[in-house]
Amino acid sequence: MLFSVISPVYKAENLLDELVESLCKELEAIDSNFEIILVDDGSPDKAWEKIQMLAQQNDRIKGIKLSRNFGQHHAITAGLHYATGKWIVVMDCDLQDQPSEIPKLYQKAQEGYHVVLARRHKRQDSPLKRFGSWFFYKILSYLTGVKLDESIANFGIYHQDVIRAICQMPESIRYFPMMVQWVGFKQTQINVQHAPRKYGKSSYNLSKMFKLALDIILAYSDKPIRLTVKIGFSIAFLAFIFAIITLIRYFVGEIKVLGYTSLIISISFFSGLIILTLGVVGLYVGKTFESVKKRPLYIIEKTLNL
């Protein structure tokens, strides 16, 4: 198998015919030995019925139905586990990632790259979403220590060695672009055209983006807790300086209220000490939490042509 195309499906019933037709056209121009894996991520519309119809018409169309909505990146993981192609293309189902760009990605990969990422040259999204995405990636880059480009998402072509390495990562919090960065291999980027959304709107609202960002930060970085430790040290240090100043004021007679000195010193110093202690304990709790949760990444209800 030369190509496997993986696309998580959510609220895309009206797009699947065009998506599959475009993919088949582009892939057959390169090689007829390919598969298209559509992963129904608990879509509330009739997407699974459409996938069933497409799979009956063409056995190269394969379907995975998850038991509920596990999230886009868990759906991608499900598809990756079943992909058999030497080269795996991951793309969204909304046709903003255009199948016509796949030959360009494959051609670039033939220059010796394991990963070719699609950089959306001019994003066809609303200004609010572009700003939200920019802000999301800036915060994420800072807290995780990994330089991330807001113009790059899931769309790209990946060698089977890269996908095999990603499938060996068992963590429950999944974020495909970060995992691609972590596994390494020889990577590059090329500009692609980004199409406007034809139907509906993105399911990623501000609330979901914030939750995703929080999950990613907790899963891939302990920097927030390290920052908490630094803040605790800073507060304790400032409290110590303030305590010296308060004692001096007390001894020179500027403070007349009994008990004020001991109270303000105790509150300031121990507040910093408590934050410091919570930060240190949080480092251990966070690592323990990551290791003890061993739930399945996803649950498959049905499959087609697999």
N, C-alpha and C positions, 0 to 999 in steps of 0.2 A: 504494500500500500504506500503510495507516494504522499498523498495529502489526507489529512483529517481536518475538517473545519468544525469548530465547536462554537455554538451560539446559545447562550441562555435565553429562554423565552419567557416573557412576562407581559401580559396585556398587548399581544402582538398578533392576534388572530388575523387581522386584515393585511398584515405585511408578509406573512410566511410564503404565500404563492410567489410573490415578486422576489423575495429573498432567495428562495431555492432556485427559481428560474435563472436569476442572475449568477448565482454561484455555479450552477451546472454549466452555464455558457462559458464563464471565465476559466473554470478548471479543466473542462474538456479541451479547450484550446491548448492547454499545456500537457495534460495526460489524463486519460480516461480512468485511471486507477485512483479513485478518491472516495471518501465517505463524508457525509454531512451529518453531524450529531446535533440534534436539537433537544435541549434540556428544558422541559416544562417545569419551571420553578414555582409550582403552585399557582399558576395563572388563573385569575377568576373568570376569564372569558372562555371561549370554546377553542382555545389554542391547541389543546391535546387532540381534540377531534380532527382539527386541520392537520396536525402532525401525522395522525393515523392514516388519513387519506393520502397524504404525500408519500408516506412509507409504503403503502400498498401499490402506488403507481411506479415507484422507483426503489429498488432494494438497496441503493446506495444512500438513501435517506434513512437515518436511524434515530430512534426516539427514546428519551429517558423521561419518565414522569416521576418527580419527587412527591413524597407523601404530603408535603405542605410547602409553604414558602420558606426556604432556608436562607435566601439571600443570593444575590448575583454571583458572588465569588465562591460560594459553596456549590452553586450550580455549575460553574466553570470547572471546579474540582471534580465533580461527578463525570463530566464529559472527558476530562483529561485521563481519568482512570480507565476509560473504555477506548481511548483513541489508539489506533494501530498504525497510523501513518508515520513515515520518516520525518515529514514536516507537518507541524500542527499550526493551524491558523485559528486564533481566538478573536471573535468579533461580536459586537452587539447585534441584536436582531432588528433594530429600528431603522436600518438602512442609512443611518448617518455615517457609519463605517461602510464604504462602498466596495462591493466585490470586485469592481474593475481595478482596484488598487492592488489586488493580490498578486498579479503577475509582476508588478514592480517590486513588491516585497520579496518575492521568490528570486527574481533576477539579482537583486542585491545580495541575498543570502548565498548565492552561488559564488560570490567573491571570497567566501571563506568565513562567513559570520554564522554563529549559532543562533543569534537573536537579531531580528530586524524589527524595530519598533516603528509604528506609524505616528508621525508627529502631525497633528491637525494644523495645517498651515493657517487657515482662517476659520475659526470655530463658528459654526452657524447656530449659535445659541443666543439667548437673550442677554443683555448687558448684566442683569442681576445674577444670572447663573454663571457667567464668565467671571464676574468679580468674586462670587462665592467660591468658585473653583480655584481661582488664584489665591485667595486668602487661605483656603483649606490646605493647599499644597505648601504654602509658605510656612504655616504653623507646623504642618506635618514634617517638613524638611528639617526645621529647627529642632523639634523635639525628638525625632528619630535619628538625626545625624546623617541621613541619606538625602542626597540632592535629588529632588523630584521635579519633573517638568509638568506643569498643569496642562500642556497641550498633548500629553501622551496619556492614554488610558490603557485599555486591554488589547486593542487592535494591534496585531503584529503577527509575525511568523516565527515559529520556534522549533529548533531541532529536537528530535525525540530524546536526546541526551539531557537537554534542559528540562523537558517535561518530566522525564523519569526522576530527575533530582527533586523537582518540585513535589511530585507525588510521594516522595519519601518524607516530606515535612508533615508531621502529624498534628500540628497545633490546630486548635479548634477555631481560632479567630483567623479568618482567611482574607488576604488582600493581595490579589494576583500580581499587580505591578511591583509591589514591595518584595514579593517572593522571587520574582524574576531578577530584581536587582541583587537580592541576597545570594542567589546561587551562582552568579557570575557568568562565566563563559565569555566568548568574544561577542560583543554587542555593538550595534550601531542604530542610527535613526535616519529615516528619510521623510520628507514632506509628502503629505497626501491631501487630497481634497476632502473636505468635510461637508456633507450634504445637510440641508435643513430637514427637520423632522416632518414626515408626511402626515402622520396620524397621531393624535393624542399628545401627551406631554410626558416628560421624564417623571419616573416614580421617585426620584431622589429629590425630596424637598429639604428645606434647611434642617428640620428635625432629624431626618435620616442621615444627612451628611454629618451633622454634629455627632450622632451616635456612632457612625462609622469611624469618624476621626478619633473619638474617644477609645473605641475598641482597638484601633490600629496602634495608637500611642501606647496603650497598656500592654499590648501583645508584643510590640517590637522595640520598646524603649523603656528604660527605667529612669529616664531623664527627669520626668516630673517629680519623682520621689527624691532624686538627687537635688533638684531645685528646692524641694521642701527642706531637705537637710541643710542646705546652704542658708535658706531663710531662717531656720532655727538657730544656726550658728550666729548669723547676723543679729538676730533679735537678742540672743543671750549676750553677745558682745556689747551691743548698744545698751542693754539693761545694766551691764557691769559698769560702763562709763557713767550712765545716769545715776547708778547707785553711789559712785564716788562723789559726783557733783552734789547729790542730795545729802550725803553725810557731811560734806564740807559746809553746805548751807546750814545744816543743823548745828554744827559746832560753832559757827560764827553767829548764831542766834537769829537767822532769817526765818526759821521754821519754828512756830510756837505750838502748833497743834500736836498733842500727844498721840503717838501711834501712827502718824502719817508716814514717817520715814520707813519704819519696818514694813508697813502695808504696801507702799508703792514699790519698794525694792523687791519684796516677795512676789507680788503679782507680775512685775516686769521680768524678773529673772526666771521664775518657774514657768511662765508662759512660753518663753523661748526654749527652755529645757524640755517641756512637754512636746512641742512641735518637733524638736530634734529627735526625741525618743520615738515618736510616732513615725517619723520618716525612716529611721533605722529599722524598726519593726516592720514597716510597710514593705521594705525591700525583701525581707524574708517571706512575708505573707504573700506578696505578689508572685514570687518565684514558686512557692508551694502551690498556690492556686493554679498556676499554669501547668504544673506537672501532674496534679491529682485528677483533673477533669479528663476523663477518657470516653466521653460520649462519641457515638459515630458522627462523622462530619455531615452526613446526609442520610436519608432513608429513601430508597427507591421503591416506588409502588408498582410500576410497570415499565417494560422495555419493548422496543420494536426493532426487529432486524439485527439484534445483537446476539 
